Amino acid sequence: MIVLGIESTAHTFGVGIVKDEKPYILADARAEYVPREGIHPREAARFFAEHAASVINKALKQANVDFKDIDGIAIALGPGMGPCLRIGATIARFLASYYDKKLIPVNHAVAHVEIGLLVTKATDPVVVYLSGGNTAIVAYVDGRYRVFGETLDIALGNLLDTFAREVGLAPPYIVGSLHVVDKCAEDGKKFINLPYVVKGQDVSFSGLLTAALRAVRKGTKLNDVCLTLREIAYTMVVEVAERALAHTGKNEVMLVGGVAASPILREKFEKMVRYHNAKLYVVPPKFAVDNGVMIAWTGLLGLKHGVSVNIENSIIRQRWRIDEVDITWRA
């Protein structure tokens, strides 16, 4: 069985092609919209429309397949930005209709978890999902990925990117393997007073962002603000993940999402899991960020277990939560 998947939830238009036997991944093609400031949904959607055909053709060429060889078209229907989601969904609906293929709805967050399980070989982890638009601690229980903690406002990636942009550190946001805030923090010498907000198993970053920006405007050394901001934000996430690990009794932790690439964050998690005699799995950066392969792979899992949707029912859900999806292939 072969599935083509389309990712278009935010800044990346990705197309992946996978099959249900090794080597699982046949193609991975992408075009990334790089904003000057924050992502402008309409500009990103226009970028996707201009590059979609070339990315799809590139993926087909990589996989050395034609549409006659493909069994299903998987599409991320949410969560994400409306204009971006509509471009991918429109293309997927057309392909499914024109070539008479099954259309498979995929939740973007579930796809991050499933590609992580594939490439890391973790089996039943507490999943720490950290990206520009998402911060959540989830684990599989009774047929669904249950949320054991999440952000109450902005995501960790949004915190770092917004702070970097407001103080003039970015774009670009990444220098080598480090976020620019991590890089700036390397020359920090002392900690300043910034809020640490953990509420039960949830976190809140908006107050931390406001306080950090206020400190910079008052003349506090930027390196010290970056150091404090990073340490507080990362430690907050580790704390709620540790609670979920203890609560669920699992012995694995898996980091997914673009922010998971931070070596500083990874070191903190390594210390935490060592204390609990657990194992840490980190999704490689190539598949930690948004990509079409994760949509194709999750679509393949779904299709093999009867998951598909009629074109008229392929509704975009911008706020489609991970814990609303039945994980039929794990049951």
C-alpha positions in Angstrom: 0.0 0.0 0.0 1.3 3.5 -0.9 0.0 6.8 0.4 0.8 10.4 -0.6 0.5 13.0 2.1 0.2 16.7 2.0 1.2 19.1 4.8 0.1 22.7 4.6 -0.9 23.8 8.2 1.6 26.7 8.7 4.8 27.7 6.9 5.7 24.4 5.1 4.1 22.9 2.0 5.3 19.3 2.3 4.6 16.2 0.3 5.6 12.8 1.4 5.1 9.3 -0.1 5.3 6.2 2.1 4.6 2.5 1.8 3.7 -0.2 4.3 7.0 -2.1 4.0 10.7 -1.2 4.3 11.9 1.2 3.2 8.8 3.0 4.5 9.7 6.5 3.3 9.8 6.8 -0.5 9.8 10.6 -0.9 10.1 13.8 1.1 9.7 17.1 -0.8 9.1 20.5 0.8 8.8 24.3 0.1 9.0 26.6 3.1 7.6 30.0 3.3 10.0 32.2 5.3 8.3 35.3 6.7 10.1 38.5 7.4 8.1 38.7 10.7 5.4 36.5 11.9 3.6 34.1 9.5 1.1 36.0 7.4 -1.5 33.3 6.5 -2.6 34.8 3.2 1.0 35.3 2.0 1.9 31.7 3.1 -1.2 30.4 1.2 -0.2 32.2 -1.9 3.3 30.8 -1.6 1.8 27.3 -1.3 -0.4 27.7 -4.4 2.7 28.8 -6.4 4.9 25.9 -5.3 2.4 23.0 -4.8 2.7 21.5 -8.3 6.5 21.5 -8.3 6.7 19.9 -4.8 4.2 17.2 -5.8 6.1 16.4 -9.0 9.4 16.3 -7.0 8.0 13.8 -4.6 6.6 11.6 -7.3 10.0 11.7 -9.0 11.8 10.8 -5.8 9.5 7.9 -5.1 9.6 6.8 -8.8 5.8 6.3 -8.7 2.8 7.6 -10.6 -0.7 8.3 -9.3 -1.8 4.9 -10.6 0.5 3.4 -8.0 -0.9 5.4 -5.1 -3.7 4.0 -2.9 -4.7 7.1 -0.9 -4.2 10.8 -0.5 -3.7 11.9 3.1 -4.3 15.5 4.0 -3.8 17.5 7.2 -7.2 19.1 8.0 -6.1 20.8 11.2 -5.1 22.2 13.5 -3.5 25.1 11.6 -4.0 28.4 9.7 -7.2 28.5 7.7 -5.8 29.9 4.4 -2.9 27.5 4.5 -5.0 24.5 5.3 -7.4 25.4 2.4 -4.7 25.2 -0.2 -3.6 21.7 0.8 -7.1 20.5 1.3 -8.2 21.8 -2.1 -5.3 20.1 -3.9 -5.8 16.8 -2.0 -9.6 16.8 -2.8 -8.8 17.3 -6.5 -6.2 14.6 -6.6 -8.5 12.1 -4.8 -11.4 12.9 -7.1 -9.5 13.0 -10.4 -7.5 9.8 -9.8 -10.3 8.1 -7.8 -8.3 7.6 -4.6 -9.2 7.4 -1.0 -9.0 10.7 0.9 -7.6 10.3 4.4 -8.1 13.0 7.0 -5.0 13.5 9.3 -4.7 15.5 12.5 -1.4 17.4 12.3 -0.5 16.8 16.0 -1.2 13.1 15.7 1.1 13.0 12.7 4.0 14.5 14.7 3.6 11.7 17.2 3.3 8.9 14.7 6.3 9.9 12.6 8.2 10.2 15.9 7.3 6.6 16.8 8.4 5.4 13.4 11.8 7.1 13.3 12.8 6.7 17.0 11.4 3.2 17.6 9.8 4.4 20.9 6.8 2.2 21.8 4.6 3.9 24.4 6.1 7.2 25.5 5.0 10.3 27.2 5.1 12.7 24.2 6.4 16.3 24.7 5.1 18.2 21.6 6.9 21.5 21.3 6.6 23.7 18.2 5.8 27.3 17.1 2.1 26.8 17.6 1.8 23.9 20.0 3.0 23.0 23.5 1.4 19.8 24.9 2.2 16.8 27.0 0.3 13.8 25.7 0.3 10.0 26.1 -1.7 7.1 24.6 -4.4 5.9 26.9 -7.6 3.9 26.0 -7.7 4.5 22.3 -6.6 8.2 22.1 -3.7 10.5 22.8 -4.7 12.1 26.1 -3.5 15.6 27.0 -1.8 15.6 30.4 -0.6 19.2 30.2 -0.6 22.1 27.7 0.0 25.8 27.3 -2.8 28.0 28.5 -1.9 30.7 26.1 1.1 30.9 23.6 3.3 28.0 22.6 7.0 27.6 23.6 8.1 28.2 20.0 6.0 31.3 19.8 7.5 32.6 23.0 11.0 32.2 21.7 10.3 33.5 18.2 8.3 36.5 19.4 10.9 37.6 21.9 13.7 37.2 19.4 11.8 39.3 16.8 10.8 42.0 19.3 14.4 42.5 20.6 16.0 42.4 17.2 17.7 39.0 17.3 15.7 37.5 14.4 15.0 36.5 11.7 16.6 34.0 11.1 15.5 32.2 14.3 18.0 29.3 14.1 21.8 29.6 14.2 23.4 26.3 13.5 21.4 23.9 15.8 20.6 26.6 18.3 17.7 29.0 18.5 18.9 32.6 18.6 17.7 32.9 22.2 19.8 29.9 23.1 22.7 31.5 21.3 22.2 34.8 23.0 21.9 33.1 26.4 25.5 31.6 26.0 26.9 35.0 27.1 24.5 35.5 30.0 26.1 35.9 33.4 23.2 36.1 35.9 19.6 35.4 36.4 17.0 38.1 36.7 13.5 38.1 38.2 11.0 36.7 35.6 7.8 34.8 36.3 7.7 31.0 36.4 4.1 30.0 35.8 3.0 26.3 36.1 -0.6 25.7 37.0 -1.1 22.0 37.9 0.2 20.3 34.8 -0.3 23.3 32.5 2.1 26.1 31.6 1.6 29.8 30.7 4.2 31.7 28.7 2.5 35.1 28.0 3.4 36.7 31.3 7.0 35.5 30.9 7.2 37.1 27.5 5.8 40.4 28.7 8.1 40.5 31.7 11.2 39.6 29.6 10.4 42.4 27.0 9.9 44.9 29.8 13.2 44.0 31.3 15.0 44.6 28.0 13.3 48.0 27.6 14.4 48.9 31.1 18.0 48.3 30.1 18.7 44.9 31.5 21.5 43.1 29.6 20.0 41.2 26.8 22.2 38.1 27.3 21.0 37.9 30.9 17.3 38.2 29.9 17.8 35.4 27.2 19.5 33.2 29.8 16.7 33.6 32.3 13.9 33.3 29.7 15.3 30.1 28.3 16.0 28.5 31.7 12.6 29.3 33.0 10.6 28.3 29.9 12.5 25.0 29.4 12.3 24.1 33.1 8.6 24.7 33.1 8.1 22.2 30.3 10.4 19.6 32.0 8.4 19.9 35.2 5.0 19.2 33.7 6.5 16.4 31.6 7.9 14.8 34.7 4.5 14.9 36.4 3.0 13.2 33.4 5.7 10.5 33.4 5.1 9.8 37.1 1.3 9.9 36.7 1.2 7.5 33.7 3.9 5.1 34.9 5.4 4.9 31.5 9.1 4.5 31.0 9.7 6.5 27.8 9.7 10.2 26.9 9.7 11.4 23.3 10.4 15.0 22.2 8.7 16.0 18.9 8.2 19.3 17.2 10.7 22.0 16.0 11.7 23.2 19.4 12.7 19.7 20.4 15.9 20.2 18.3 17.4 22.4 21.1 20.4 20.6 22.7 19.9 22.6 25.9 16.4 21.4 26.2 17.4 17.8 25.4 20.1 17.9 28.2 17.4 18.9 30.7 15.2 16.0 29.7 18.1 13.6 29.8 18.7 14.4 33.4 15.0 14.1 34.2 14.5 10.7 32.6 17.7 9.4 34.2 16.2 10.2 37.6 13.1 8.1 36.7 15.0 5.2 35.0 13.3 6.1 31.8 14.5 6.4 28.2 14.5 9.6 26.1 13.8 9.6 22.4 14.3 12.8 20.3 12.9 13.0 16.8 15.6 14.0 14.3 15.3 17.7 13.2 14.4 16.6 9.6 11.2 15.0 10.9 10.6 17.1 14.0 9.6 20.1 11.9 6.5 20.1 9.7 6.8 17.7 6.7 4.6 15.7 4.3 6.1 12.3 5.4 4.4 12.5 8.7 1.0 13.1 7.1 1.5 10.3 4.6 2.6 7.9 7.3 -0.3 8.7 9.6 -2.6 8.5 6.6 -1.2 5.0 5.7 -1.9 3.8 9.3 -5.4 5.2 9.1 -6.2 3.8 5.7 -5.1 0.3 6.7 -7.6 0.5 9.5 -10.5 1.9 7.5 -10.1 5.6 8.0 -11.1 7.7 5.0 -13.6 10.5 4.3 -15.9 11.6 1.5 -14.7 14.8 -0.3 -17.9 16.7 0.8 -17.1 15.8 4.4 -13.4 16.8 4.4 -13.9 19.8 6.6 -11.0 21.9 7.8 -10.8 22.2 11.6 -8.4 24.9 12.6 -8.7 23.9 16.3 -8.8 20.1 15.9 -7.4 18.8 19.2 -5.2 15.7 19.3 -7.4 14.2 22.0 -10.4 14.2 19.7 -8.9 11.6 17.3 -9.6 7.9 17.7 -6.2 6.1 17.2 -7.7 3.0 15.6 -4.4 1.5 14.5 -3.1 1.3 18.0 -6.2 -0.3 19.5 
